[in-house]
Amino acid sequence: MTIFDEWDAPREPWMLPGACRRGRTRRLLLEVAARTLFPTMLVFSLYLLLVGHYSPGGGFAAGLVAGLAFVLRHIAGGSVGFGMPVPVRPPVVIGSGLAIAVLTALVPLLVGSPALSSAKLAVDIPLLGPVSAQTSLFLDIGVYLLIVGVVVDLLRSLGAGIERDMREAEEWLP
Amino acid sequence: MLALVLAHLVVAAALPMVSARSRRAAFGVAAILPALTLAWALANAGPALGPGLTSTTAWAPTLGLELSFRLDALALAMIVLVSGIGAVILVYAMGYFGPTSEDATRSAALLLTFAGVMLGLVLADDLLTLYVFWELTSVTSFLLVGQSGEKRENRRAAVQALLVTVLGGLAMLLGFVLLGEAAGTYRISEIVAAPPTGPMVTAALPLILLGAFTKSAQLPFHPWLPAAMVAPTPVSAYLHAASMVKAGVYLVARLSPGFSDLAVWWVPVVVAGLGTMLIGGWRALHQTDLKRVLAFGTVSQLGFLMVLFGAGGRIAALGGIAMLLAHGLFKAPLFMIVGAVEHAAGSRDLRKLSGLRTSMPGLAVAAAVAAASMAGLPPLLGFVGKETAFEAFLGEGGVRGWAIALGLLAGSVLTAAYSARFLWGTFAAKPGVAPTPVHAPGPLTTAPIWLSAAAGLALGIAYPLVDAPAEAYAGPGEYHLALWHGLGLPLLFSAIAIGGGLTVHVLRTRVDRLAKHSPFDAQHGYEGAIAGLERVAVVVTGRVQVGSLPAYLATIIVVVVVLIGPATLFGGAWPVGQPLYHSIIQVPLGLAVAVAALAVVKARRRFTAVLLVGVIGYGVAGLFIVGGAPDLALAQFLVETLSLVAFVFVLRRLPAHFTEQPSPRRAQWFRAGLAAVGGTVVAGVAVVLSAARVAPSSTSADFIALAPDGAGADNVIAAILVDFRALDTVGEIGVLFVAAAGVASLVLATRYDRKGLSASVESGQGSPRHEEDLVG
């Protein structure tokens, strides 16, 4: 009987790496969409991060876009982490984001400027031409990491944590 | 001097690395720095006894805050206790904590940390600097008494000590601020040199005394000190006998030269001091645990010291310095002896110990020397101090002088009695008790005992060494510390104290029966106060936190309507020529938002409501775009999406519908009315405020002008976020950090059982026994 129940359920691990849901609860369309959108959204979030100084964007929006990419992947594939070869826990990402932001704030003190002041860094890269960035970009990177970490942490607690609760209470059986 | 204090903390932080190799070496390394500090202080004794040695570091010059330190005669005397006895006790701890002791690593680091902050406390010449170090000593004391926090009595004692001392500490901070503002300076040396007067000072002094009384275990705050005896013996000897509990006495000694002629200062000090001396001595006579005998003895002696320093007068101050040093030099070895006896005989109950005089003769002699100093026998330093104390108040004469002198005499009788009780209880052969089997303590244990006991004897004979700092503190005069002042009333008083004490000891069975009935039990007072506080907290929380979200929301809306509505109505003006819309797209967007908002109210299912709230959010984001705020719109879109997802995640665990039964009709009408009024007021206020600006905003103009060059950003919003107001951004992500940690712990913490611990938690926060632990 089970064979006939499940013969048409998808079995391919589309969303690897990450935990694979049982066949019945997989949604093919969602998985395909997530697979195409996930890398695109991450690249878009980097674009927003870098462009933030000149047009709408910035660390907060970019972090949210990247976080939503992980949300999409979680809904489609059920996995929770960052999908890194080495497991990275969300609180570590949150903490490093905060640390980068605070360090960016304090570094100017070393060169005798007031805290949180910024300077322009300009490099001449062959082929690309002159490239410049404001040091406050590092503050934005800190914000970006923190937001991504917060969103993935929410997935871990509200998403996977609640799922486990329900599984244990036998209210939901994926 | 700041470097010296910080060096303690740095070395303490590195101690666990030493301890990983050898626990004993950790204490050895820890002892080096206090010893060096003592050497530094003694090498600077010349300037310290003269004008004083100062150093100041400004750490927030714009606020006028600085860390200022000053080494003078009183600080020098305290450093002998803090660093000198500290080094000795750290060496003793090498022998006390076994090579495999689990508490050793933590204790070594904390003891050295304490030595550092206590050094900062006695050197501080700024009221606020002193306060910071004061509270740090309370915290280290809490950690040292609590130990690993596994035993219930440790936790209770640690919490009691912390609550009582911090209560006083906070009152003291208030007093410091009042005093500093009245004087126009927070520099202690300047305040004492030119003491301010006025009602502010009258209010400040009792508050400061409250801090001193709680820290130095004065009546009625004393029970925390005997309770803290659950800590390891080196901790008791160091913190709760020789140094930390003297912080209150030190503070009184520090400020007395400026204020001792004010009744608001000396009356409470003398009354509390004498009362404490008598009660402490009386309670010591009934204790059977040797550490508690000594602890009540410490309480009693602290009262004595309070009287000497607080009553004012040069001779009393001389006696105070002598007794301060004497107490450290006899109480520390006595505690160390109890620790050695406990290790050797396996008990510190004086009913079970017997015959140690013959099995441990060396310790018995050292104990006799120290106890003789405590009782006030010549030629020890304790005798010199006590003699001077009697001289001070008998010489003063009058009602006050005689009353204090007789009070001190009664206290000294009790002191001599419990000194005898301690010696008898520890070492005597008791009829009917078999001699306790012992194994001999090692030299690491006995050498520190002998060193400090012998120092009390040496300084008694070489009393001019003590007289020098005492006179530098008290001021020049004719009377000096000496072993022999000729026959007179003080000598008679000393003799009566010894004789009376021995008589009380001989009559100990009868006294024991009496001492059971203490005039009052302050421990019950503490427990009653804590229980009452909890009851009040429960009642207030029950009234304020009713647990109904509609009630909270209604309160907020009512407050907004009542406070802001009338003010806007009477103070604001409706803008003239306000158009209904700026752009035609605003009309459908606004309508969509309004319709969705109305629909939310009618929604019965949670899921529907969440989706409708999402529609409102997206509609508002659309309005932002039309209004020309793409940054804001982008953030609003993303946040709205994320909160939708979060809602849906959570909704899986909630019932599909809001309520099974509709609420009563009247409640519905009330809520609808409140919501309508609230919404109207907020919308009206928004329109009125939008027209309230009378001049163009200069801030925005500056931001726009400065953004490209000052912040290197064409996007002025980004310039504000990461440059102009970057501190706000850092603060906000800090808040996010805390919020994320909060959510994660709310959802996950109940799930993950901590690995390595047993599944069911018997104690700690949230367990049924936790309340008992606190309240008793």
Boltz contact constraints between the chains, C-beta under 6 A:
constraints:
  - contact:
      token1: [A, 52]
      token2: [B, 718]
      max_distance: 6.0
  - contact:
      token1: [A, 53]
      token2: [B, 713]
      max_distance: 6.0
  - contact:
      token1: [A, 53]
      token2: [B, 718]
      max_distance: 6.0
  - contact:
      token1: [A, 54]
      token2: [B, 714]
      max_distance: 6.0
  - contact:
      token1: [A, 54]
      token2: [B, 715]
      max_distance: 6.0
  - contact:
      token1: [A, 55]
      token2: [B, 715]
      max_distance: 6.0
  - contact:
      token1: [A, 56]
      token2: [B, 630]
      max_distance: 6.0
  - contact:
      token1: [A, 56]
      token2: [B, 631]
      max_distance: 6.0
  - contact:
      token1: [A, 56]
      token2: [B, 634]
      max_distance: 6.0
  - contact:
      token1: [A, 58]
      token2: [B, 718]
      max_distance: 6.0
  - contact:
      token1: [A, 61]
      token2: [B, 634]
      max_distance: 6.0
  - contact:
      token1: [A, 61]
      token2: [B, 635]
      max_distance: 6.0
  - contact:
      token1: [A, 61]
      token2: [B, 638]
      max_distance: 6.0
  - contact:
      token1: [A, 64]
      token2: [B, 638]
      max_distance: 6.0
  - contact:
      token1: [A, 71]
      token2: [B, 645]
      max_distance: 6.0
  - contact:
      token1: [A, 94]
      token2: [B, 737]
      max_distance: 6.0
  - contact:
      token1: [A, 94]
      token2: [B, 740]
      max_distance: 6.0
  - contact:
      token1: [A, 98]
      token2: [B, 737]
      max_distance: 6.0
  - contact:
      token1: [A, 101]
      token2: [B, 730]
      max_distance: 6.0
  - contact:
      token1: [A, 101]
      token2: [B, 733]
      max_distance: 6.0
  - contact:
      token1: [A, 105]
      token2: [B, 730]
      max_distance: 6.0
  - contact:
      token1: [A, 116]
      token2: [B, 726]
      max_distance: 6.0
  - contact:
      token1: [A, 116]
      token2: [B, 727]
      max_distance: 6.0
  - contact:
      token1: [A, 118]
      token2: [B, 723]
      max_distance: 6.0
  - contact:
      token1: [A, 120]
      token2: [B, 712]
      max_distance: 6.0
  - contact:
      token1: [A, 134]
      token2: [B, 712]
      max_distance: 6.0
  - contact:
      token1: [A, 136]
      token2: [B, 722]
      max_distance: 6.0
  - contact:
      token1: [A, 136]
      token2: [B, 723]
      max_distance: 6.0
  - contact:
      token1: [A, 139]
      token2: [B, 722]
      max_distance: 6.0
  - contact:
      token1: [A, 140]
      token2: [B, 722]
      max_distance: 6.0
  - contact:
      token1: [A, 143]
      token2: [B, 733]
      max_distance: 6.0
  - contact:
      token1: [A, 146]
      token2: [B, 733]
      max_distance: 6.0
  - contact:
      token1: [A, 150]
      token2: [B, 736]
      max_distance: 6.0
  - contact:
      token1: [A, 150]
      token2: [B, 740]
      max_distance: 6.0
  - contact:
      token1: [A, 153]
      token2: [B, 740]
      max_distance: 6.0
  - contact:
      token1: [A, 153]
      token2: [B, 744]
      max_distance: 6.0
  - contact:
      token1: [A, 157]
      token2: [B, 743]
      max_distance: 6.0
  - contact:
      token1: [A, 157]
      token2: [B, 744]
      max_distance: 6.0
  - contact:
      token1: [A, 157]
      token2: [B, 747]
      max_distance: 6.0
  - contact:
      token1: [A, 157]
      token2: [B, 748]
      max_distance: 6.0
  - contact:
      token1: [A, 158]
      token2: [B, 646]
      max_distance: 6.0
  - contact:
      token1: [A, 158]
      token2: [B, 649]
      max_distance: 6.0
  - contact:
      token1: [A, 158]
      token2: [B, 650]
      max_distance: 6.0
  - contact:
      token1: [A, 159]
      token2: [B, 649]
      max_distance: 6.0
  - contact:
      token1: [A, 161]
      token2: [B, 747]
      max_distance: 6.0
  - contact:
      token1: [A, 161]
      token2: [B, 748]
      max_distance: 6.0
  - contact:
      token1: [A, 162]
      token2: [B, 653]
      max_distance: 6.0
